[in-house]
Amino acid sequence: MSKNDPILITGAGGAVGSVSKKMIEMLLKDGHRVRGFVRTDDERAQALRTMGVEVFVGDLLNPEDLAKAIKGCRRVYFSMSLNPYYTDATILLAAVARAQGNIEVFVNISEYEQSRMTYDLMTSSREVRAKEFGGLIADWSPQQRAHWSSEQALKWSGLPVVNIQATIFYENPIVSRFVLKPMLESGELHLPFGRQKLSPIAAYDVAELCAKILAEPKGHLNKDYVLTGPELIGAQDLAESYSTVIGRKITYVPHDPDEWSKAFIDKALAHNPHVAAHLKTLVKFVAGGFYNRVTGQLEELLGRAPKETLWALTQLPGLKKA
């Protein structure tokens, strides 16, 4: 593929901390043409045009739109916000990509949980699943099941797929948006993690890896990459890092996972039960130690150390390093 062939990026409008937007900036800087698929022709779409992106406005659940958007593209990045129809969109885009042919790489942004969603575990008893998840929950969220079925379908499609199975981002609202305002007001970081740890990942690092694969797919095709950040941190560590970033003492206040979810997730997402259910599952997975793992794969693929906690926190809106 030459740089004259556009790379299709879905979810191009993105939000704060979006992998797609950062990846687009990197690809454009390297001289690649980018076709950004957006749902709405709004100020974010116009900002993409200003950057030099070919903007396509359409619906990921409309095969006609997908066929038009992918025409002439040989490399594809698929991302979609948490949605009850996530599997539908994945399979529709895979079907259109298959029909067009000549696809060189299909990068699918997925989740860390997929690396542990084996067939044996998926079909095991509730008792076995609860033990694997840390004892606080026995079922995957509907979104996690959608990701799993989507990955199965992509494997069956025969497309040259790369699954990016990334752990929880620093930009995830559980550790950022939901808790930042009360933290800044009270000096207290309210989280339901107990003493468990996780290894968050910066959206910037995932974007850099995806851009690298899209620019040069050789050696990556038909692989699953299980990505974590470079270090295990607990809520107390996160509070100390926030203290450093904002320049005043932040104290960690532990909470019961169910009570925290009611106060923070249900309050913020009463209008979106699908997303709420997913985030509440993540909370219990963290509290049960499910994410207590560092893989080292990201450093190997990037050829550098992943971004650490202090750097990642300085990138969050509203926070500046002291």
VOTORVEX-353071 format. One record per residue (C-alpha): residue number from 1; y, z, x; chain; residue in one letter. Coordinates in Angstrom, 1 decimal. Layout:
(node NUM (Y Z X) A a),
...
//
This chain:
(node 1 (0.0 0.0 0.0) A m),
(node 2 (3.5 -0.8 1.2) A s),
(node 3 (6.5 1.4 0.6) A k),
(node 4 (7.7 -1.3 -1.9) A n),
(node 5 (4.9 -0.2 -4.3) A d),
(node 6 (6.2 2.7 -6.4) A p),
(node 7 (4.3 6.0 -6.5) A i),
(node 8 (4.0 7.4 -10.0) A l),
(node 9 (4.9 11.1 -10.4) A i),
(node 10 (4.4 12.7 -13.8) A t),
(node 11 (6.3 15.9 -14.7) A g),
(node 12 (9.1 14.5 -12.7) A a),
(node 13 (11.8 16.4 -14.6) A g),
(node 14 (10.3 19.6 -13.6) A g),
(node 15 (11.9 23.0 -13.8) A a),
(node 16 (13.1 25.6 -11.2) A v),
(node 17 (10.5 25.7 -8.4) A g),
(node 18 (8.9 22.4 -9.5) A s),
(node 19 (6.5 20.8 -7.1) A v),
(node 20 (7.3 17.4 -8.5) A s),
(node 21 (11.0 17.5 -7.8) A k),
(node 22 (10.6 18.7 -4.2) A k),
(node 23 (7.9 16.1 -3.6) A m),
(node 24 (10.1 13.4 -4.9) A i),
(node 25 (12.8 14.4 -2.5) A e),
(node 26 (10.4 14.3 0.4) A m),
(node 27 (9.0 10.9 -0.6) A l),
(node 28 (12.4 9.3 -1.1) A l),
(node 29 (13.6 10.7 2.3) A k),
(node 30 (10.6 9.0 3.9) A d),
(node 31 (11.5 5.6 2.3) A g),
(node 32 (9.0 5.5 -0.5) A h),
(node 33 (9.7 4.1 -4.0) A r),
(node 34 (9.2 6.7 -6.7) A v),
(node 35 (8.6 6.2 -10.4) A r),
(node 36 (9.2 9.4 -12.2) A g),
(node 37 (7.6 10.0 -15.6) A f),
(node 38 (9.7 12.3 -17.8) A v),
(node 39 (9.4 13.4 -21.5) A r),
(node 40 (13.1 13.4 -22.3) A t),
(node 41 (16.0 11.3 -21.1) A d),
(node 42 (18.3 14.2 -20.4) A d),
(node 43 (20.5 15.4 -17.5) A e),
(node 44 (17.4 16.0 -15.4) A r),
(node 45 (16.4 12.4 -15.8) A a),
(node 46 (19.9 11.2 -14.9) A q),
(node 47 (19.8 13.4 -11.8) A a),
(node 48 (16.5 11.7 -10.8) A l),
(node 49 (18.2 8.3 -11.2) A r),
(node 50 (21.1 9.4 -9.1) A t),
(node 51 (18.5 10.3 -6.4) A m),
(node 52 (17.1 6.8 -6.5) A g),
(node 53 (14.1 7.4 -8.7) A v),
(node 54 (12.9 4.8 -11.2) A e),
(node 55 (12.8 6.9 -14.3) A v),
(node 56 (10.2 6.2 -17.1) A f),
(node 57 (10.7 8.0 -20.3) A v),
(node 58 (7.5 8.5 -22.3) A g),
(node 59 (4.8 10.7 -23.7) A d),
(node 60 (1.7 11.6 -21.6) A l),
(node 61 (-0.3 11.6 -24.8) A l),
(node 62 (0.6 7.9 -25.6) A n),
(node 63 (-1.7 5.4 -23.8) A p),
(node 64 (0.8 2.6 -24.3) A e),
(node 65 (3.4 4.6 -22.4) A d),
(node 66 (0.9 5.5 -19.7) A l),
(node 67 (-0.1 1.8 -19.2) A a),
(node 68 (3.5 0.8 -18.8) A k),
(node 69 (4.4 3.6 -16.5) A a),
(node 70 (1.4 3.1 -14.1) A i),
(node 71 (1.8 -0.7 -13.9) A k),
(node 72 (2.3 -1.7 -10.3) A g),
(node 73 (1.5 1.8 -9.0) A c),
(node 74 (-1.4 2.4 -6.7) A r),
(node 75 (-0.8 6.0 -6.0) A r),
(node 76 (-0.5 8.6 -8.7) A v),
(node 77 (0.4 12.3 -8.9) A y),
(node 78 (-0.5 14.1 -12.1) A f),
(node 79 (1.2 17.2 -13.3) A s),
(node 80 (1.8 18.5 -16.8) A m),
(node 81 (3.2 21.8 -18.0) A s),
(node 82 (0.9 24.3 -19.7) A l),
(node 83 (-0.1 22.6 -22.9) A n),
(node 84 (-2.9 22.8 -25.5) A p),
(node 85 (-3.3 19.0 -25.0) A y),
(node 86 (-3.6 19.1 -21.2) A y),
(node 87 (-7.1 17.7 -21.1) A t),
(node 88 (-6.2 14.9 -23.4) A d),
(node 89 (-3.3 13.8 -21.2) A a),
(node 90 (-5.5 14.0 -18.0) A t),
(node 91 (-8.2 11.9 -19.5) A i),
(node 92 (-5.8 9.4 -21.0) A l),
(node 93 (-4.1 8.8 -17.7) A l),
(node 94 (-7.4 8.6 -15.9) A a),
(node 95 (-8.6 6.0 -18.4) A a),
(node 96 (-5.5 3.9 -17.9) A v),
(node 97 (-5.7 4.2 -14.1) A a),
(node 98 (-9.4 3.1 -14.2) A r),
(node 99 (-8.6 0.1 -16.4) A a),
(node 100 (-5.8 -1.0 -14.1) A q),
(node 101 (-8.0 -0.7 -11.1) A g),
(node 102 (-6.7 -0.7 -7.4) A n),
(node 103 (-5.8 3.0 -7.5) A i),
(node 104 (-5.7 4.3 -4.0) A e),
(node 105 (-5.3 8.0 -4.7) A v),
(node 106 (-4.9 10.2 -7.8) A f),
(node 107 (-3.5 13.6 -6.8) A v),
(node 108 (-4.2 16.2 -9.5) A n),
(node 109 (-2.3 19.5 -9.3) A i),
(node 110 (-4.7 22.2 -10.4) A s),
(node 111 (-5.3 25.9 -10.1) A e),
(node 112 (-7.1 28.3 -7.7) A y),
(node 113 (-9.3 29.5 -10.5) A e),
(node 114 (-11.1 26.1 -10.5) A q),
(node 115 (-12.5 26.8 -7.1) A s),
(node 116 (-14.5 29.6 -8.7) A r),
(node 117 (-15.3 28.1 -12.1) A m),
(node 118 (-18.8 27.0 -11.2) A t),
(node 119 (-21.2 25.8 -13.8) A y),
(node 120 (-23.3 28.9 -13.3) A d),
(node 121 (-20.3 31.2 -13.9) A l),
(node 122 (-19.0 29.1 -16.8) A m),
(node 123 (-22.3 29.5 -18.6) A t),
(node 124 (-23.1 33.1 -17.6) A s),
(node 125 (-22.9 36.2 -19.8) A s),
(node 126 (-19.7 38.0 -20.6) A r),
(node 127 (-20.9 40.9 -18.5) A e),
(node 128 (-21.3 38.7 -15.4) A v),
(node 129 (-17.9 37.0 -16.0) A r),
(node 130 (-16.2 40.4 -16.5) A a),
(node 131 (-17.6 41.6 -13.1) A k),
(node 132 (-16.4 38.4 -11.4) A e),
(node 133 (-12.9 38.7 -12.9) A f),
(node 134 (-12.5 42.3 -11.8) A g),
(node 135 (-13.6 44.1 -15.0) A g),
(node 136 (-10.4 43.8 -17.1) A l),
(node 137 (-11.2 40.6 -18.9) A i),
(node 138 (-14.3 38.4 -19.5) A a),
(node 139 (-12.9 35.0 -20.6) A d),
(node 140 (-10.8 32.3 -19.0) A w),
(node 141 (-7.6 31.3 -20.7) A s),
(node 142 (-7.6 28.1 -22.8) A p),
(node 143 (-5.4 26.5 -20.1) A q),
(node 144 (-7.9 27.4 -17.4) A q),
(node 145 (-10.7 25.9 -19.4) A r),
(node 146 (-8.6 22.8 -19.9) A a),
(node 147 (-8.1 22.4 -16.2) A h),
(node 148 (-11.9 22.8 -15.6) A w),
(node 149 (-12.8 20.2 -18.2) A s),
(node 150 (-10.1 17.9 -16.8) A s),
(node 151 (-11.5 18.2 -13.3) A e),
(node 152 (-14.9 17.4 -14.5) A q),
(node 153 (-13.6 14.3 -16.2) A a),
(node 154 (-11.7 13.2 -13.2) A l),
(node 155 (-14.8 13.5 -11.0) A k),
(node 156 (-16.8 11.4 -13.6) A w),
(node 157 (-14.0 8.8 -13.7) A s),
(node 158 (-14.9 7.4 -10.3) A g),
(node 159 (-11.2 7.5 -9.3) A l),
(node 160 (-10.2 8.5 -5.7) A p),
(node 161 (-9.1 12.0 -6.8) A v),
(node 162 (-7.7 14.9 -4.7) A v),
(node 163 (-7.6 18.2 -6.6) A n),
(node 164 (-5.0 20.6 -5.4) A i),
(node 165 (-6.3 24.1 -6.4) A q),
(node 166 (-3.3 26.2 -5.7) A a),
(node 167 (-3.1 30.0 -6.2) A t),
(node 168 (-0.2 31.7 -8.0) A i),
(node 169 (3.2 30.5 -6.9) A f),
(node 170 (6.1 32.8 -5.8) A y),
(node 171 (8.0 30.9 -8.6) A e),
(node 172 (5.5 32.1 -11.2) A n),
(node 173 (7.5 34.0 -13.9) A p),
(node 174 (5.2 37.0 -13.6) A i),
(node 175 (6.5 37.8 -10.2) A v),
(node 176 (10.0 36.3 -10.5) A s),
(node 177 (11.8 35.3 -13.7) A r),
(node 178 (10.3 38.0 -16.0) A f),
(node 179 (11.1 40.9 -13.6) A v),
(node 180 (14.2 39.8 -11.7) A l),
(node 181 (16.9 40.8 -14.2) A k),
(node 182 (15.6 44.3 -14.9) A p),
(node 183 (15.0 44.7 -11.2) A m),
(node 184 (18.5 43.8 -10.3) A l),
(node 185 (19.9 46.1 -13.0) A e),
(node 186 (17.7 49.1 -12.3) A s),
(node 187 (16.5 48.8 -8.7) A g),
(node 188 (12.9 48.9 -10.0) A e),
(node 189 (10.2 46.3 -9.8) A l),
(node 190 (8.0 46.6 -12.8) A h),
(node 191 (4.6 45.0 -12.3) A l),
(node 192 (1.0 45.6 -13.6) A p),
(node 193 (-1.0 45.0 -10.4) A f),
(node 194 (-1.9 48.6 -9.3) A g),
(node 195 (-2.9 48.4 -5.7) A r),
(node 196 (-4.4 45.0 -5.8) A q),
(node 197 (-3.2 42.2 -3.6) A k),
(node 198 (-2.7 38.4 -3.9) A l),
(node 199 (-1.6 35.6 -1.6) A s),
(node 200 (1.2 33.8 -3.4) A p),
(node 201 (2.1 30.2 -2.3) A i),
(node 202 (5.5 28.6 -2.1) A a),
(node 203 (6.1 25.5 -4.3) A a),
(node 204 (7.7 23.8 -1.3) A y),
(node 205 (4.4 24.0 0.7) A d),
(node 206 (2.4 22.5 -2.1) A v),
(node 207 (5.0 19.7 -2.5) A a),
(node 208 (4.9 18.9 1.2) A e),
(node 209 (1.1 18.6 1.1) A l),
(node 210 (1.1 16.4 -2.0) A c),
(node 211 (3.7 14.2 -0.5) A a),
(node 212 (1.7 13.9 2.7) A k),
(node 213 (-1.4 12.9 0.8) A i),
(node 214 (0.4 10.4 -1.3) A l),
(node 215 (2.0 8.8 1.7) A a),
(node 216 (-1.3 8.6 3.6) A e),
(node 217 (-4.4 9.3 1.5) A p),
(node 218 (-7.0 8.5 4.2) A k),
(node 219 (-9.2 11.4 4.9) A g),
(node 220 (-8.3 13.3 1.7) A h),
(node 221 (-10.1 11.3 -1.0) A l),
(node 222 (-12.5 13.0 -3.4) A n),
(node 223 (-11.8 16.5 -2.0) A k),
(node 224 (-10.8 19.8 -3.5) A d),
(node 225 (-8.3 21.8 -1.6) A y),
(node 226 (-8.2 25.6 -2.3) A v),
(node 227 (-4.7 26.7 -1.3) A l),
(node 228 (-3.2 30.2 -0.8) A t),
(node 229 (-0.3 31.6 1.0) A g),
(node 230 (-0.6 33.0 4.5) A p),
(node 231 (-0.8 36.7 3.7) A e),
(node 232 (-2.1 39.2 1.2) A l),
(node 233 (0.7 41.2 -0.4) A i),
(node 234 (0.7 43.9 -3.1) A g),
(node 235 (3.4 44.8 -5.5) A a),
(node 236 (4.7 47.5 -3.1) A q),
(node 237 (5.0 44.8 -0.4) A d),
(node 238 (6.8 42.6 -2.9) A l),
(node 239 (9.2 45.4 -3.7) A a),
(node 240 (9.9 45.9 0.0) A e),
(node 241 (10.5 42.2 0.5) A s),
(node 242 (12.9 42.1 -2.5) A y),
(node 243 (14.7 45.0 -0.9) A s),
(node 244 (15.2 43.0 2.3) A t),
(node 245 (16.4 39.9 0.4) A v),
(node 246 (19.0 41.6 -1.9) A i),
(node 247 (20.0 44.3 0.6) A g),
(node 248 (19.3 47.4 -1.4) A r),
(node 249 (16.3 49.6 -2.2) A k),
(node 250 (13.8 48.3 -4.8) A i),
(node 251 (11.1 50.6 -6.0) A t),
(node 252 (7.8 49.5 -7.3) A y),
(node 253 (6.9 50.9 -10.8) A v),
(node 254 (3.3 50.3 -11.7) A p),
(node 255 (2.3 49.5 -15.4) A h),
(node 256 (-0.8 49.1 -17.5) A d),
(node 257 (-1.5 45.4 -17.7) A p),
(node 258 (-1.7 45.3 -21.5) A d),
(node 259 (1.5 47.2 -22.0) A e),
(node 260 (3.3 45.2 -19.3) A w),
(node 261 (2.2 41.9 -21.0) A s),
(node 262 (3.5 43.1 -24.4) A k),
(node 263 (6.9 44.1 -22.9) A a),
(node 264 (7.4 41.1 -20.7) A f),
(node 265 (5.2 38.1 -21.7) A i),
(node 266 (5.0 38.5 -25.5) A d),
(node 267 (8.8 39.2 -25.7) A k),
(node 268 (9.7 36.1 -23.6) A a),
(node 269 (7.0 33.7 -25.1) A l),
(node 270 (6.6 34.7 -28.7) A a),
(node 271 (7.3 31.0 -29.5) A h),
(node 272 (4.6 29.7 -27.2) A n),
(node 273 (1.2 31.6 -27.6) A p),
(node 274 (-0.7 29.1 -25.4) A h),
(node 275 (1.5 29.8 -22.4) A v),
(node 276 (1.5 33.5 -23.2) A a),
(node 277 (-2.3 33.7 -23.3) A a),
(node 278 (-2.5 32.0 -20.0) A h),
(node 279 (-0.1 34.3 -18.2) A l),
(node 280 (-1.7 37.4 -19.7) A k),
(node 281 (-5.0 36.2 -18.3) A t),
(node 282 (-3.4 35.8 -14.9) A l),
(node 283 (-2.0 39.4 -15.1) A v),
(node 284 (-5.5 40.8 -15.6) A k),
(node 285 (-7.0 38.6 -12.9) A f),
(node 286 (-4.4 39.9 -10.4) A v),
(node 287 (-4.9 43.5 -11.6) A a),
(node 288 (-8.7 43.0 -11.1) A g),
(node 289 (-8.5 41.7 -7.6) A g),
(node 290 (-9.4 38.1 -8.4) A f),
(node 291 (-6.8 36.6 -6.1) A y),
(node 292 (-7.4 38.9 -3.2) A n),
(node 293 (-8.1 36.0 -0.8) A r),
(node 294 (-6.5 33.9 1.9) A v),
(node 295 (-8.2 30.5 2.6) A t),
(node 296 (-6.2 29.2 5.6) A g),
(node 297 (-6.7 25.7 4.3) A q),
(node 298 (-3.0 25.0 3.7) A l),
(node 299 (-2.0 25.7 7.3) A e),
(node 300 (-4.8 23.4 8.5) A e),
(node 301 (-3.6 20.6 6.3) A l),
(node 302 (0.1 21.0 7.0) A l),
(node 303 (-0.2 21.6 10.7) A g),
(node 304 (2.1 24.6 10.4) A r),
(node 305 (2.1 28.1 9.0) A a),
(node 306 (2.8 28.2 5.3) A p),
(node 307 (6.1 29.7 4.2) A k),
(node 308 (6.1 33.5 4.1) A e),
(node 309 (7.3 35.9 1.4) A t),
(node 310 (10.9 36.5 2.6) A l),
(node 311 (11.5 32.8 2.9) A w),
(node 312 (10.0 32.1 -0.6) A a),
(node 313 (12.0 34.8 -2.3) A l),
(node 314 (15.3 33.5 -0.8) A t),
(node 315 (14.7 30.3 -2.7) A q),
(node 316 (14.5 31.9 -6.1) A l),
(node 317 (17.6 31.3 -8.3) A p),
(node 318 (19.9 34.3 -8.3) A g),
(node 319 (18.6 35.8 -5.0) A l),
(node 320 (20.2 35.4 -1.6) A k),
(node 321 (19.2 37.0 1.6) A k),
(node 322 (21.4 39.9 2.6) A a),
//
